[in-house]
Amino acid sequence: MADLIDLDALGPAGPYRARNRETIPDVTGRPVAELSLVPSLFVRRGMAALHRADTLPADRRAAALAHAGQIFATGVIDGMSRDEYEHTVTRVCGLPISVVRAATDAVALAAQEAYTSADAARPAAAVDDWHDPLTRQGRALWTRRGNVFAVHAAGNHPAVHSLWLEALALGYRVAVRPSRREPFTPHRLILALREAGFPDDSVLLLPTDHRVADEIIDGAELAMAYGGDDVVARYGRDPRVLTQGPGRTKILLDDPDWRSHLDVVVDSVSHEGGVACVNTTAVFVAGDPAPVAAALAERLATIPTLPPEDEKAVLPVRGAAAAHAVERYLLDHAGDARMPLGGDGVADELGDGSAALRPAVLQLDRPDAPQAGIELPFPCVWVAPWSREDGVGPVRGSLVLTAITADDALLDELVAEPTISNVYIGDHPTYWIRPGIPHDRYLGEFLMRTKAMIRA
């Protein structure tokens, strides 16, 4: 196994190769890398080092983040070029190569814009430095709620690592527990940050098994945890932890001329391979949903089945056993939902031990059907009827809602609904995002607070 990529932990004293290592396979089951899993003692010492470390001045943080973005996107890091990194991520996590390339650019841009993006959360009446002359007359000061931030990262998409960079920009020291499904992105990014000027004891990579994972959160003042409903249930009541759970992103299609909006619906379902929390998983149609479901299924059926490294690949790929497990879950939970084109499976084997997850469109009979809340890691969408009398109820609990309607009163209700994080009005795909725009509120709203400040 000497030809495997070594992914060391990145502790406060530099890289660390643990005795306990986990083999990371690609989608065919072929071993690709060995990931060091650090023990409890290493975690405790690492978290203590973060608490002792100094915070870089703001101007140096901004410059180092911008430089790190450039290194991440263009450099040879730990012997791996950008092309080699992207090919490895594609083969391991099964995302199409075009999606991984776009994610590389997104993470690089997020690093370059992290300081500006983080500052977007600051209240207009607050200053970010007590030396500001305005504090002589009395002012609100924007300040950290703590000094150490922990991240339990997801492995579904490399771009999840763009968000926690804002914590570094705000002056936190950060510990990242990577997903064992895709540890390559945080490993590359943290090495880039260190090369750009962040000290080793200010940003750590702490791969662990599940028994040790909570010690990373326990050792921080604030944390962010990605995952499914189980993660939300586990940490959702802890005020120190910001959960990033299922998106349950939706489109409300309230226009008789629905065909003119079909492109944005198809794109919202299939973009990013359908794996992101901002991909549409349910479409609510004013009127009969059957024609919309049929047209959507017909369009999605034209997507080819290809290995993830193919330039034309669109669909995510898993190991064949894992893909068939996703297929069984869908069929077991579909209930009386109908597939417009008569399909009954989604796992399409590629002949090398892997399988693409083909799109699934399922039509529901009522807007409150529980299946509309099922979110799966491929282009899977539930199409349900909706009427104005149903109101906002069926679309509650959405990370993103694209509302295609001319009903301003309805839009007022949707914008005011607390459980809908983001509302896009008109033909805007649900995955739309830009630096400086909140994903699920600004991270700074969680990490920062205001305090009164006046000085002589």
N, C-alpha and C positions, 0 to 999 in steps of 0.2 A: 504494500500500500504506500510505497515511498513516493509515488507519483501524484498522490493526492495533494490538494491545496490545503495548507495549514492555516486555519483561522484562529489566531491566538486571542485570548482575552486581552483587553487593553486597560491595564491597571494604572495606579498613580505613579508607579515607577517604570512604566513602559510595558511592552508586550509580555505576556505570561502564557506559557504553554502548560496546561494542566495535565495531570496524569489521567484524569477522566475525560475522554474525548468521544464525541458522537460523530458517526459517519453520516454525511449529508449526501443523499443520492440524487440523480436527475430523474426525470419523469419516467424513464425506462427501468429505474432501479439500479443503474450503474453508479457505483461510488464516485463522488466528485471531490469531496473535501472532508476534513476532520475539524470539528469545532471543539475548542477547549471549553469544558464546563467547570466553572470555578466553584470551590466549596464555600461553606458558610463563613469560615474564618476570613477568607479572601474578601468576601463581600463586606463583612463588618469593617475590616481594615480600610477597604476602598471608600466606603461611605464616610468613615471617620476622616480620611484624608480630604475628601471633598469639603467637609465642614471646616477643616483647618485652612484650606487654601484661600489665597487672596483672589479678589475679582479684578480682572483687567479694567482699566479705565475705559469709558464709553467709546472714545475715539479709536482706541486700539481694538476694541471688540468689533466695531463696525468694519474697520480695515481688514482684520483677520478673517471675519466671516466672508467678506467679498472675495478675498484671496483664496479662501478655502473652496468657494464655489467654482472658481476657475480651475483649481487643482483637481477637484472632483471630476469635472467635465473633461479635462484635457490631459491630465497627468498620468504617468506610470506610477502606480501606488502599490507598494509591497510586491513589485515585480509584475503587476497586472495592468495592461493598457485599458483604455476605455472600451475598445472593441472586445477584448478578452473578458472584461467584467460583464458587459452586456450579454455576451453569448452565454456566459456561465449562469447568470440570473435567469435568462430565458429557458435554458435547459433544465434548471432546477425547479423554478416555480411554475413553469409552463405558460407564462404570459407571452403573447406574440412579441417578436423582436422590435416591432415598431412601437409598441407600448412601452417597452423597457427603455428604448432610446428617448422617447418623449419624457419619460420619468427622470432620466439622467439630466436632461435640460431643465426640467421643472425643479429638481432638487438644487441644481447649480444656481438657478435664478432665485430660488427662495433664500439661499445663503447670501447671495449678493444684495437682496432686498430685505433681509431679515430685520435689520435695525429700523428701517423705514416702516416695514409692516408692523413690527411690534409697537412702534410709537403711534400707529393709527388708533390704538385702543385708548390712548391717554385722553382724559377729559380736556376739553378746550380751555377750561379755567385753571388747569393744573400745570405746574412746571416740573421738569424732570431732574432738576439740580438745585439744591438749597442755596448755591452761590448765585443763582439768578437774581439780578437786581430787583425783580418784582417782589421777592420775599421780604424786602424792607418795608413794604406797605401791607404785608400779609397776603398769603397765597396758599392754595392747595398744592401739596407736594406729592408727586406720583412716585411711590416707593414700593419695594418688594415686600411680599408677605413672608418671605423666607429667603434662604440662600442656596438650598440644595433641592433639586428637582429630579424625580425618578420617572423613567418611561418604560412601561411594558409594551413593547412595539408589536405591531402586526406584521404578518408575512405575506399578505395577499397582494401587496402592491408596493414597489420601491418608494413611491412618492409620499407614503405616510411619514417618511423621515424628514420631510420639509417643514413640518409644523414645530417640532421641538427646538429647532434652531432659533426660534424667537425667544425661548427661555435663555439661551446663551446671550442673545442680544440684550436682554433686560438685566443681565448680570448674574444670573443663576449659574451655579456649577451643576453639571448634569451627569446622571448615570443612566445608561440605556441597557435594558435587557432585551437582546434581539430575539426575534422569532427563530426557532430552529429550522423553520421551513425556508427562510430567506435571510441569512445573516450577512450576506456579502455587502449589501448597501450600507448598513450602519458601520460595518468594519471599514469600508473604504472611506466613508464620510468622516469618521472620527480621526482616521489617520491623516486625512486632508486638513482637518481643523488643527491638528497638532503641528503639521508641517507649516501651516499658515501663521502660527504664533500662539495658539492656545496651549498653556502648560499641560503636561500630562495629568496633573492632579486637578484639572478643571473640567474634564469631560472623559468619562470612562465607558468602556464596553464590558458588560458583565454577563456573559452567557451562563445560565444556570439550569438545573433541572427544576421541576415544579416544587420540590420540597424547600428549596432555598429562595424561590422567587420573591416571596412576600418580605423577605428580609431587606430587599432593595427598597421596597416601598416604606417599610418600617424605619429605615435609616434616613429617609428624606423628610423634609417638612411638607412638601407637596408632591403629587404624582399624577401621572396620566396613564390609563390602562386601556388598551384596545382589546376588543373581543366581541363575542356574541352575547345573547341574553344572560348566559351564565356569569359573564364578567360583570355585566350591569347589576345583576342580583347580588353578586359578591361584594362589590365596592360601591354600589350606587348610593348607599346611605352614609358613606364615609366622607365628611366634608373636605378631607385632605386630598381626595382622589377625584380627578376628572375622568369620567368614563367616556370612551369613544366606541359605542355599540353599533348595532345594525342601523343602516340608514333608512330603510323602508321608504325610499324615494318614489315619488308618484307624479303622474301627469293627470290633470283634470281637463278633459277635452269637451268644452261646451261651445261647439260651433257646428252647425249643420254641414258646413263645407270642410269636413274633417280630412278629406283627401289632401287638401292643400297644406296640412300640417303633418302628413305621414312621415316625411323625411326627418323631422326633428324627433318624432317618436321612435323611429327605427334607430336613429343615431344615439338617442339617450339610452336605449336598451343595450345596444351592442358595443358602443365605444368602450375602450379600455378592456375589451374582452368580457364585459359584463360583470367584472369582479369587484368593482369599487362601490363604496357606500353611496356614491352619487349617481349610480346607474339606476334607471327606472325599473322598478319591480312590479308596479301596478299602474294601470291606466283606467280611469273612470270616465265613462262616455255618457254624455247626455243623450238619451234615446237608446236605440238598439245597439248593443255592443258587437253583435255578430259580424256585420260587415267590416268593422274596424279590426276585430280579431283575425278575420280571414285575410284581410289585406296585409296586416302586420306579419302573420305567419308566412304568407307567400313571399314577402320581401326578405325575411330573415332566412328562409329556406335556401336562398341562393348563395349564402355564405359558404365557401368551400371548407372542407376538412383538410387541414395541413399541419405539419409539424411546426412547433412554435418559432423555430429559427427561420422559417420561410418568410421571405419579404412580403408575401401576400397574406400571411396568416392573420386571422381576426379572432379566432376562438381560443379559449384557454385549454390547456392540455394537462391531464393528470396521469398518474399511473393507472393502468387499466382497472385494477381492483378498486382504487379510490373513485374513479369515474363511475363505475357500476354501482358503488355505494351511494353516490349522489343521485344516480338515476333511480335506485330503489326507494330512496327517501322521498323523492318527488312523487313517484307513482303511489307510494303508500299514503301520502298526505293529500293527493289531488282530490279525493272524494268524488263528487259528481261533476267536477269541472270537465269541460270538453276541450279537446285539442282540435282546432278547426280543420287541420289537414289530416287528421286521423292518426298522427304519430303516437307511438307508445314508448319511446325510448330516446335517450339523449347521448349515451356513451357510444362513440364511433371509434372503434379501435384502429390504430395506425399500423399494426403489425410488428411493432418493436417493443411491446410491453406497455405502451402508453395508449391513451384514448382522448380524443377531443370531446368536449362537452358541447353538443350542438344545441341551437336555440330551441326553447320551448315556449309556446304561447298557449295559455289555458283560459278558457272563457268561463266566467262565473255567472250565476243567475241572479245574484242580489249584491248590493253594495256593501253589506255588512258581513259577507262571507269571510270566515276566519283565514282562509287560504291567502287572501290578499295581503296578509302580513308576513307570508313566508318569503325569505330572502335567501337565494342560493348563489354560489360563486361562478355564475356563467349567465349568458343572456336568457333569463327566465322571467316571463312577465305574465301577470294575471290581468285579464280585461273584464271589467264589471260594469253593469249599468249604473247610472246616477241620474238623479233629478234634483231640481232646485229645492224640493221639499226635503231631500236628504240632508241638505246643508253641508256644513264642514265636517260632520261626524266621521264619514268614511275616510277622509284624508288627514285626520289627526295623526300625530306621531310621525311626521315626515321630516327627514333631514332637509330635503329639498322638495318643493312642490312647484312644478311648472303649470301655471293656470292659463289656459287658452280660452278666454271668455271676454265678452264685452260688458259683463254685469258688474258695474262699479260697486254696488252694494255688497255683492258676493266677495269682491276683492277686498273690501274693507274688513269683512269678517275673517278672511284668510290671513291677511296681514296681522290682524289683532290676535289670532289664535296662538296661545303660548306654546303649544306642542309642535308647531311648524317652525323649524329653524330658519329656513330661507324660502322666499317666495319670488319666483321668476314669472313675469307677466308676458305672455305672448310666446313667439317662436324662439325661445332660448332653451338649448339642451340642458338637462338637469346636471350635467357634469361641468358646466361653465364655472370657472373660478379664476381669480387673478391675485397676484400679491397685493396685500393690503385689504382684501375683501375677506370677511370672516367666513370660516368653514362651518363651524358650529359654535357661534359667538367667537369673539376675539380671545385668543389664549391669554392675552394680557388682562382680561376681565377676571380671570381666575388667579393669575400669578401676582397681581398688583393691587394696591389700595391707595387711597388718598389720606393724607394727614395734614392738619393745619400747620402752617409755618409762618412765623414772623421773626425778624431779627433787627437788631439795632443798626 
